[in-house]
Amino acid sequence: MAPPYFYYGFLLPLCVILACNVVVLVLVVKAFTCDRKMALRSNQSRRVVVVRQLVALAALVAVMGLTWLFGLLAAAGWLAGHYLFCIFNSLQGFIIYFFAVLKSKAA
């Protein structure tokens, strides 16, 4: 059994971060699915728009939620969670760079 300060100092902020990430994810999915003006102004096919939205959603999940989910699993004592948390946490900057710069049309 972990000491109580572990729960208040690590797990509580981690769960708050995960809850905020879920709220942001739901708002983004709602904006993707309910925003008809963006789809109507676009000269792209609906399939291309959906694929771009799914790629953006995957990047958002990878950057915002997956790392902290592995952190939660690491806190529960899962050894692979420690390694995955470190790997995904160190790759967050690259993921943002990849999707914001390399995947943009202007680059």
Secondary structure, DSSP 4 states (H G I P E B T S, - for coil): ---HHHIIIIIHHHHHHHHHHHHHHHHHHHHHHH-HHHHHH--S-HHHHHHHHHHHHHHHHIIIIIHHHHHHHHHTT-HHHHHHHHHHHHHHHHHHHIIIIITSS--
